[in-house]
Amino acid sequence: MEETPQRNPLSKLTVPSLVISRAITALPTLVTGLLLIDIGNTFNTSVGISGQIRTASSALSVIFALSMGFISIRYKHKTLLTTGLLIYTLSAVTCGLAPNFTIMLGVYALSGIGMALVVPMVTTLIGELLPVEKRTKPACFFSLSSSINSCV
């Protein structure tokens, strides 16, 4: 009886796609930081009030991240990653179509949920898919009491 070779779940595009999905989580913060004055002018609000969209996103991200331990055990990691990316897409499209600042504030806050889903799932998937021998070696940290040979 012939053994079938184990299929490697890590394709050549898996890690680059995970890196890209992780980079997407930085885009809303970067774009709103650059366009904060324009957002304020568009919706006739001050820059200080317009800056609250980032605060709302961060607050929702922290609240949702607290439940991620339970959620990541119940659901598949790839499904959670895909859901997070879809939430980002929905948030971006709806922000672009928002008729007033209140709707933009609420919809932009959804990107916080996307961040709370994408960031831990990227790390988890890389940990699951990369064999230990292909991971980087831990760095050596030196202190006054350690020597060069005491790398962890």
C-alpha positions in Angstrom: 0.0 0.0 0.0 1.4 3.3 -1.1 1.4 6.3 1.3 0.1 9.5 -0.2 2.5 12.4 0.5 1.3 15.0 3.0 0.2 18.1 1.2 1.9 21.3 2.5 -0.8 23.8 3.5 1.7 26.6 2.9 1.7 27.8 -0.7 4.1 30.3 -2.1 1.5 33.0 -1.8 0.2 32.3 1.7 2.7 34.3 3.7 2.7 37.3 1.3 -1.1 37.4 1.3 -1.0 37.4 5.1 1.5 40.2 5.1 -0.7 42.2 2.7 -3.8 41.6 4.9 -1.9 42.8 7.9 -0.7 45.9 6.1 -4.4 46.6 5.2 -5.1 47.2 8.9 -2.8 50.2 8.9 -4.5 51.9 5.9 -7.6 53.4 7.7 -5.4 55.1 10.3 -3.0 56.4 7.7 -5.6 57.7 5.4 -7.7 59.4 8.1 -4.6 61.0 9.5 -3.7 62.5 6.2 -7.2 63.5 5.3 -8.5 64.7 8.7 -8.7 68.4 7.7 -10.5 67.5 4.5 -12.9 65.2 6.3 -13.7 68.1 8.7 -14.2 70.5 5.8 -16.4 68.1 4.0 -18.7 67.5 6.9 -18.4 71.0 8.3 -16.9 69.9 11.6 -13.7 70.9 13.4 -10.5 68.8 13.1 -10.8 67.9 16.7 -14.3 66.4 16.3 -13.2 64.7 13.0 -10.3 63.1 14.9 -12.8 61.2 17.0 -13.4 58.8 14.2 -10.1 57.2 15.0 -10.9 57.1 18.7 -14.2 55.4 18.0 -12.5 52.8 15.9 -9.8 52.1 18.6 -12.4 51.9 21.4 -14.5 49.4 19.4 -11.3 47.4 18.6 -10.4 47.1 22.3 -13.9 46.0 23.2 -14.1 43.4 20.5 -10.5 42.2 21.1 -11.5 41.1 24.6 -13.8 38.5 23.1 -11.4 37.3 20.5 -10.1 34.5 22.7 -13.5 32.9 22.8 -14.3 33.7 19.2 -11.1 32.3 17.8 -11.7 28.9 19.6 -15.2 28.6 18.2 -14.6 29.6 14.6 -12.0 28.8 11.9 -9.1 31.2 11.7 -9.4 31.6 7.9 -13.0 32.4 8.3 -12.3 35.1 10.9 -9.5 36.6 8.7 -11.9 36.7 5.7 -14.6 38.2 7.9 -12.2 40.9 9.2 -11.1 41.8 5.7 -14.8 42.0 4.5 -15.6 44.3 7.4 -12.7 46.5 6.4 -14.0 46.6 2.8 -17.5 47.4 4.0 -16.3 50.1 6.3 -14.2 51.8 3.5 -16.9 51.7 0.9 -19.6 53.0 3.3 -17.3 55.8 4.6 -16.8 56.9 1.1 -20.5 57.1 0.6 -21.4 58.5 4.0 -23.9 61.5 3.7 -23.0 62.9 7.1 -20.4 62.8 9.8 -22.4 60.7 12.2 -22.8 57.9 9.8 -19.1 58.1 8.9 -18.2 58.0 12.6 -20.3 54.8 13.1 -19.2 53.1 10.0 -15.5 53.9 10.5 -15.7 52.4 13.9 -16.4 49.0 12.2 -12.7 49.1 11.0 -11.8 48.6 14.7 -13.7 45.2 14.6 -11.8 44.4 11.4 -8.5 45.2 13.1 -9.4 43.0 16.1 -10.1 40.1 13.7 -7.3 40.5 11.2 -4.3 41.1 13.4 -4.5 38.1 15.7 -5.6 35.8 12.9 -2.6 36.7 10.7 -0.3 35.8 13.6 -2.2 32.6 14.4 -2.2 31.4 10.8 1.5 32.1 10.3 2.1 30.1 13.5 -0.1 27.2 12.3 1.2 27.1 8.7 4.9 27.7 9.1 6.9 24.7 10.4 9.1 25.4 13.4 12.3 24.9 11.3 11.3 27.6 8.8 10.6 30.2 11.5 13.3 32.7 12.4 15.6 32.1 15.3 15.0 34.0 18.5 17.2 37.0 19.1 19.8 37.1 21.8 19.1 39.7 24.5 22.1 40.8 26.4 22.2 42.3 29.9 25.1 43.0 32.3 24.8 39.5 33.8 24.6 37.5 30.6 27.2 36.4 28.2 27.2 36.1 24.4 26.6 32.3 24.7 23.4 32.6 26.6 20.9 33.0 23.8 17.4 31.7 24.5 
